Amino acid sequence: MDQKEKANYLAYFNGDRGATRTPADYQRRDDASHIYHNTRDYSEWWYVDASFTNGYHVVATYHYRNFFLPGMIPTLQFFIYRPDGMRVDRYEVCDQNKISADPNYCDVRMGKSAIRDCGDHYVASMDIKGDGFELVMKNAVPPWKPGTGFNYKNEENGKVAGWVVPVPAARVEGVLRLKGETMSVQGYGYHDHNWGNYHTSETFRGWYWGRVHHERYSIDYGWVLPRDEAMPVVSPLLLARNGEIILSTDIMSARMEDFRVDEKTGQRYPVKQVFSTDVLGVRMELSITTHRVVEQMTLPRITEWEQYYMRFIAGYELFVSADGEEETIKGEMLHEYVILHPGE
């Protein structure tokens, strides 16, 4: 194994696996723009989702340069999933002259839509031909930067892929607007931020991602699969209890079970996923069982091969043992599977 390249995949903890009980490296600047002017492969996006007490879910992305489209043009998109199984989705290509992103903190404006760090809360709004939302997100868990904030970093060629989670879990209030009607909503939400200066299909073949929001516990995780199977899986994990982060690590294992073939894309996905860790006195096992496939799509062609995206609503069972306390909880969650290299 190329040890230098292996270290690039372990950039969160500077070339090795690591863990901490009290991460404190996040800065507001981490959620600002990371514009790379010297490469056409620069991409960046801000992502928001929320689950509401009325059974609705919303997922939205502010693609400043859309990683998944030819030319990486700026786009907006949101999806609203209703409890009856119906879906509403809207897309918009933005005028390059009507977008801006502050380099010091999160203040992103794209046409009539915006996401902004207001200090003690975030405001996220989206308006696509009159439909959209306006949400106020107040952190229930401190901002999280897993280690250095890089899920890949190559010092020799300068290639980086960054990920931070300014809002691991938040209490959310606001409105959804659809077809001239306004619905008040409240619940829990999440916001993360991705950027990079190369197309990550060069190094990764896909990823699983998900989050758990519970009144007592919050979990955010990634399981990022290297294209070269000799390289390590990138596995950031946050565990918070009662509003405090009790573990930030990339020491995690996973089991994927009960594979099925999606009829629309022809891709295999696991109905059952189990993620676990046992480090620094914290034991966790998260068992996920998918109930609904709410999004399945073949992504626009930007490579010689097809790429795919799938989003799921699932039930979970979470066991946590830490600091003399043990607890098991159950609930509902969102998770996703991105396939950058099918069949690898």
Legacy VTK file of the C-alpha trace (Angstrom):
# vtk DataFile Version 3.0
C-alpha trace
ASCII
DATASET POLYDATA
POINTS 344 float
0.000 0.000 0.000
1.215 3.508 -0.869
1.602 4.979 2.626
1.599 8.579 1.392
-1.649 8.067 -0.485
-3.151 6.220 2.480
-2.400 9.235 4.652
-4.273 11.469 2.183
-7.474 9.496 2.918
-6.863 9.855 6.652
-6.557 13.635 6.514
-9.072 14.212 9.320
-6.455 13.198 11.884
-3.322 14.072 9.896
-2.627 10.676 8.365
-3.927 8.305 11.039
-7.194 7.256 12.648
-8.190 9.415 15.593
-10.818 10.423 18.102
-11.595 13.154 20.606
-14.299 13.653 23.208
-14.312 17.445 22.948
-13.677 18.755 19.415
-13.173 22.504 19.348
-11.593 23.272 15.968
-14.646 24.672 14.116
-14.562 28.329 13.058
-17.261 30.368 11.284
-14.802 30.714 8.391
-15.155 26.948 7.754
-18.706 27.502 6.454
-17.700 30.394 4.197
-16.763 30.144 0.518
-13.634 28.190 -0.467
-13.300 29.429 -4.031
-10.441 27.976 -6.103
-9.882 30.306 -9.046
-7.117 28.247 -10.645
-9.130 25.124 -11.532
-12.268 24.426 -13.526
-12.923 21.451 -11.226
-13.714 23.616 -8.187
-17.109 22.745 -6.684
-18.955 23.884 -3.566
-22.381 23.483 -2.022
-24.368 24.160 1.145
-26.924 21.508 2.121
-29.950 21.714 4.459
-32.553 19.191 5.543
-35.293 19.093 8.156
-37.877 16.660 9.499
-41.066 18.166 10.883
-43.556 17.102 13.529
-46.330 16.904 10.894
-44.498 14.120 9.037
-43.090 16.310 6.243
-39.400 16.341 5.277
-37.504 18.945 3.261
-34.093 18.589 1.587
-32.408 21.504 -0.184
-29.040 22.281 -1.751
-27.431 25.576 -2.709
-24.999 24.437 -5.426
-22.629 27.381 -5.889
-20.801 25.230 -8.432
-22.719 22.041 -9.000
-20.420 19.019 -8.684
-23.036 16.850 -10.443
-23.592 18.919 -13.619
-21.441 19.586 -16.704
-19.715 22.940 -16.328
-20.483 22.975 -12.597
-23.066 25.723 -13.100
-24.816 27.304 -10.074
-28.161 25.676 -9.271
-30.787 25.440 -6.547
-32.940 22.449 -5.713
-35.348 21.354 -3.033
-37.453 18.289 -2.330
-40.436 18.064 -0.022
-41.558 14.581 1.043
-45.104 14.380 2.329
-46.243 11.788 4.881
-48.598 10.271 2.288
-45.590 9.304 0.131
-45.964 12.097 -2.417
-42.967 14.204 -3.436
-42.614 17.811 -4.569
-39.359 18.913 -6.213
-38.140 22.128 -7.789
-34.913 23.057 -9.640
-33.444 26.312 -10.866
-30.305 27.328 -12.756
-28.966 30.600 -11.342
-27.575 33.613 -13.129
-23.812 33.811 -12.446
-24.235 37.554 -11.904
-26.830 37.016 -9.166
-24.883 34.781 -6.806
-22.452 35.625 -4.016
-20.766 33.827 -1.120
-18.896 35.599 1.655
-15.293 34.422 2.286
-15.487 34.996 6.062
-18.702 33.291 7.172
-21.757 31.638 5.656
-23.672 34.271 3.703
-24.734 32.740 0.396
-27.126 34.569 -1.961
-28.421 32.869 -5.094
-31.171 34.817 -6.815
-34.116 35.009 -4.399
-32.678 32.264 -2.206
-30.134 32.449 0.605
-28.535 30.732 3.568
-26.931 32.849 6.282
-25.124 32.357 9.572
-26.708 34.969 11.846
-24.522 34.230 14.861
-26.877 32.393 17.204
-28.975 30.878 14.411
-29.129 30.223 10.661
-31.768 31.406 8.243
-32.267 29.278 5.125
-34.711 30.323 2.438
-35.432 29.133 -1.055
-37.817 30.558 -3.641
-38.186 28.789 -6.989
-41.048 30.291 -8.973
-42.907 31.104 -5.764
-42.501 27.707 -4.133
-40.036 27.034 -1.364
-39.450 27.607 2.314
-38.035 29.875 4.985
-36.521 28.186 8.023
-34.850 29.447 11.187
-32.383 26.885 12.543
-31.110 27.171 16.128
-28.292 24.789 16.977
-29.103 22.081 19.508
-25.529 20.739 19.103
-22.339 22.826 18.637
-20.860 23.148 15.123
-18.655 20.213 14.158
-15.495 20.009 12.099
-14.296 16.403 11.990
-10.580 16.759 12.702
-9.037 18.991 10.052
-12.253 19.122 8.006
-10.695 17.354 4.990
-11.924 13.928 3.908
-9.078 13.923 1.378
-5.979 16.109 1.212
-2.940 15.592 -1.002
-0.098 17.943 -0.113
1.909 17.027 -3.236
-0.669 17.928 -5.912
-2.842 20.240 -3.794
-6.096 18.297 -4.251
-8.547 18.672 -1.368
-12.105 17.662 -0.534
-13.569 19.366 2.517
-16.623 18.737 4.691
-17.848 20.496 7.819
-21.143 20.383 9.705
-21.979 23.839 11.071
-25.424 22.610 12.186
-25.240 18.960 13.303
-28.717 19.204 14.804
-31.008 22.182 15.192
-34.467 23.074 16.334
-36.242 24.418 13.290
-39.272 26.639 12.798
-40.587 28.226 9.643
-42.891 27.861 6.683
-43.209 25.795 3.530
-44.798 27.493 0.505
-46.360 25.368 -2.228
-48.808 26.369 -4.953
-49.851 29.547 -3.169
-50.411 27.876 0.204
-48.280 28.430 3.305
-47.736 25.755 5.959
-46.150 26.466 9.347
-43.669 23.789 10.432
-41.388 22.910 13.308
-39.008 20.069 13.986
-35.308 19.209 13.761
-32.826 20.145 11.037
-29.266 19.781 9.772
-26.812 21.736 7.619
-23.453 20.769 6.136
-21.010 22.239 3.638
-18.866 20.559 0.963
-16.137 21.917 -1.278
-13.200 20.701 -3.356
-10.830 21.554 -6.188
-10.966 18.249 -8.088
-13.669 15.798 -9.075
-13.821 13.343 -6.191
-14.676 10.432 -8.492
-10.900 10.340 -9.031
-10.456 9.077 -5.473
-13.861 7.843 -4.278
-16.423 5.433 -5.704
-19.311 6.642 -3.569
-20.563 7.288 -0.077
-23.233 6.557 2.478
-24.327 9.445 4.684
-26.992 9.911 7.329
-28.028 11.667 10.494
-30.124 10.902 13.579
-31.945 13.697 15.393
-33.501 12.755 18.701
-34.410 14.885 21.697
-31.495 13.354 23.634
-29.056 12.064 20.976
-27.696 13.315 17.663
-25.533 11.399 15.199
-23.987 12.488 11.910
-21.882 10.048 9.924
-20.254 9.362 6.572
-18.973 6.118 5.072
-16.938 7.243 2.061
-15.676 4.421 -0.154
-12.261 4.755 -1.840
-12.039 3.957 -5.535
-8.845 2.011 -4.822
-9.877 -0.749 -2.417
-6.341 -0.776 -0.968
-7.028 2.678 0.474
-8.913 3.233 3.769
-12.603 4.064 4.032
-13.185 7.639 5.214
-15.562 7.365 8.170
-16.372 10.585 10.078
-18.731 10.175 13.036
-20.238 12.641 15.478
-22.147 11.549 18.583
-23.833 14.140 20.798
-25.887 13.702 23.953
-28.017 16.362 25.602
-26.618 19.010 23.279
-22.945 18.227 23.915
-20.570 16.435 21.541
-19.245 13.367 23.371
-17.335 11.832 20.452
-15.765 12.944 17.173
-13.896 10.172 15.376
-13.165 8.322 12.157
-12.812 4.990 13.983
-15.966 3.201 12.876
-16.995 -0.111 11.331
-19.951 -0.923 9.092
-22.009 -3.890 7.943
-24.225 -3.754 4.858
-26.936 -6.436 4.633
-30.069 -7.460 2.715
-29.085 -6.008 -0.660
-31.806 -5.216 -3.192
-31.764 -3.918 -6.748
-33.440 -0.591 -7.369
-35.832 -0.989 -10.325
-35.296 2.536 -11.646
-31.483 2.695 -11.645
-30.588 -1.004 -11.611
-28.213 -0.394 -8.693
-27.846 -2.524 -5.579
-28.363 -0.959 -2.170
-28.445 -2.377 1.364
-31.770 -2.305 3.171
-29.961 -2.908 6.475
-26.895 -0.962 7.632
-25.131 -1.226 10.973
-22.499 1.296 12.073
-20.564 0.875 15.298
-17.649 2.251 17.284
-15.905 1.576 20.593
-13.332 4.260 21.387
-12.374 6.538 24.297
-14.933 4.874 26.554
-17.831 5.387 24.131
-19.652 2.449 22.552
-22.278 2.984 19.886
-24.244 0.816 17.490
-26.628 2.345 14.968
-28.856 -0.123 13.135
-30.728 1.296 10.116
-33.576 -0.359 8.207
-34.820 1.423 5.087
-38.600 1.871 4.830
-38.936 4.068 1.738
-36.773 4.926 -1.243
-37.797 8.547 -1.752
-35.249 9.531 -4.396
-33.518 7.507 -7.078
-31.909 9.089 -10.080
-29.275 8.709 -12.739
-27.149 11.835 -12.446
-26.368 14.054 -15.457
-23.482 12.596 -17.461
-20.171 14.210 -16.482
-18.015 11.080 -16.729
-17.662 8.253 -19.235
-19.815 6.102 -16.939
-23.168 6.631 -15.235
-23.451 7.946 -11.678
-26.427 7.584 -9.337
-28.059 9.115 -6.299
-30.476 7.483 -3.846
-32.180 8.946 -0.757
-34.064 6.946 1.863
-36.336 7.328 4.869
-35.558 4.635 7.407
-36.173 3.433 10.926
-33.232 3.252 13.297
-32.291 1.681 16.599
-29.422 3.336 18.445
-27.503 1.922 21.391
-25.080 4.179 23.286
-22.894 3.428 26.296
-20.788 6.286 27.694
-19.823 7.734 31.062
-21.684 5.082 33.026
-24.930 5.491 31.068
-26.466 3.014 28.624
-29.510 3.684 26.497
-31.344 2.393 23.437
-33.636 4.631 21.388
-35.627 4.257 18.174
-36.919 6.649 15.549
-36.979 7.753 11.904
-34.117 9.219 9.873
-32.922 10.324 6.432
-29.907 8.752 4.762
-28.390 8.646 1.280
-26.221 6.614 -1.065
-24.181 8.289 -3.820
-22.674 6.010 -6.493
-19.769 7.634 -8.330
-18.439 4.361 -9.799
-21.074 1.619 -10.136
-19.843 -1.939 -10.010
-16.420 -1.128 -8.559
LINES 1 345
344 0 1 2 3 4 5 6 7 8 9 10 11 12 13 14 15 16 17 18 19 20 21 22 23 24 25 26 27 28 29 30 31 32 33 34 35 36 37 38 39 40 41 42 43 44 45 46 47 48 49 50 51 52 53 54 55 56 57 58 59 60 61 62 63 64 65 66 67 68 69 70 71 72 73 74 75 76 77 78 79 80 81 82 83 84 85 86 87 88 89 90 91 92 93 94 95 96 97 98 99 100 101 102 103 104 105 106 107 108 109 110 111 112 113 114 115 116 117 118 119 120 121 122 123 124 125 126 127 128 129 130 131 132 133 134 135 136 137 138 139 140 141 142 143 144 145 146 147 148 149 150 151 152 153 154 155 156 157 158 159 160 161 162 163 164 165 166 167 168 169 170 171 172 173 174 175 176 177 178 179 180 181 182 183 184 185 186 187 188 189 190 191 192 193 194 195 196 197 198 199 200 201 202 203 204 205 206 207 208 209 210 211 212 213 214 215 216 217 218 219 220 221 222 223 224 225 226 227 228 229 230 231 232 233 234 235 236 237 238 239 240 241 242 243 244 245 246 247 248 249 250 251 252 253 254 255 256 257 258 259 260 261 262 263 264 265 266 267 268 269 270 271 272 273 274 275 276 277 278 279 280 281 282 283 284 285 286 287 288 289 290 291 292 293 294 295 296 297 298 299 300 301 302 303 304 305 306 307 308 309 310 311 312 313 314 315 316 317 318 319 320 321 322 323 324 325 326 327 328 329 330 331 332 333 334 335 336 337 338 339 340 341 342 343
